[in-house]
Every structure is written in C-alpha cells, then in structure tokens.
Amino acid sequence: MKKSLYALAMSVFLFSCSKAQKTAFAPEALASQLSTTSGNTLSFQEILDAQKGKVTLIEFWASWCGDCVKAMPKIKAIQAEFQAVNYVFISADKTPEKWAEGIAKHNLNGNHYLMPDGMKGTFGKSVDLDWIPRYIILDANGKIITYRAIETDFETIKTTLKSLN
C-alpha cells in the first residue's frame, strides 16, 4: 500500500513539474534563429525585444494542424477584443511555401516567424513545445506571465490579457 501511494505521489509530482509554468526562456531558445516572411532570420531574443512595451500573445501553430485551424476563430475573436496586444505567430510548418499559404488562407494578422526545424527540433524542444496550438503570454516588460496554454485555455488567456491591459 505504501509503495502504491508513493508511486502515485511521484507520478503526480512529475506530471505537475512537466506542465509547470516557466518564468524565463532557455538560452537555446533565445539564441535560435527563426525565419521572417521576407526571408531573413532573427533570433528569438530579437523577436522578443521587438515586442517590449506591449503585452504579447505568442501562438505556436502549423497550417497542417487541425486543432490550430479549429482555434483560428477564437484567436481572431481575442484579436478583436484585445487590439492593443502584439500577436506573434511561430509556425512549425515544414516548408516556407506551406507556411505562407497558411498565413494567407487563414488571414492571420500579426508578426510571423518560421521555426527552422519544426516542433521537435532544437527550438521546439527549448520552449517545451509538445502540443500545438500553444500560447505564451508576455507582459509589457517581456516577462512570461503564462508559459503554457493550449486551445482549451481561451477563457484563461482572455482573463490574463484583461488583467494586463
């Protein structure tokens, strides 16, 4: 019985740690180079620096992701409600062409970047990307307020954005 309780307690602890909200990005994430729609590259640190002064919602997505496509109307509703927020879309698409097609098809307004090696590559691992769509909220100073939110967390996302505006 004691072994079973211990195993259960350890499982809960490990699960909660794996889903923990982080307060800082890993150095590998900050150094990662992402592509811009114009074909240039910027480090994730440069992308974050450009957002300072405004609350920012980062969405990790891909045009091939059914859950991402289903969440698009909710993101658009959030954009309509929170117009002062910066929106950064980071795609896990496999090619720049598919990425560009997805941006156009879904009429995504915001700043767009492409991960160099998909969600299971170096950058994806450095931001603990295990599911998309995934959202990160930063305050106006660039501090991480919410590190891990998914498409079922839209009410929490809205509440957090309201508290920051």
Steps between C-alpha positions, in 0.01 A plus 500: 500500500777743591680426174180570304445833677864594447477412129181704465651799678812487283289474184296807596818691589675412173191581292453837669867585453484413132207741455648772720482862398850630435605857563792522257592365160791259466821647354469261201154643428621859514793425268289308245467658157149518354409598143299809420245528220754706305753214508730647764573346839475643851591347831212428733659755736476767227136407439424532872689829527287644219184429704606692811261771607189301410331192634575216258322177416719242325328218314684191382308346212525328159281504192475119512373500860126435523477630858680819394254559217204436735642757744539776237152654560575523872834670437332744263238576767779563752674727250176696452452536875863572589622723218783653703669160540787395272440167326795281404438183299779242492440223251615139504424460129740284306557744210490877460247455219250311721557756775427793265192322364372445855546865595310612189228236524419578862561876467717507811584851616816538703872439482590170336803275543591148392687253720803364316449136595137448596349447839729208588819683408736699718279808534183299559667298773648813659151649547353164611278480194311173536163611360366758259331735506688625802494850646740708708404836647760767578437821691610839363845453657551167322445293816333163446157505663364179346749250361269217407145542374324294234182537296283393792633790711342795314303624801821502705681678217228767485502545877878538499492753215230701681717511811798630302319775306 
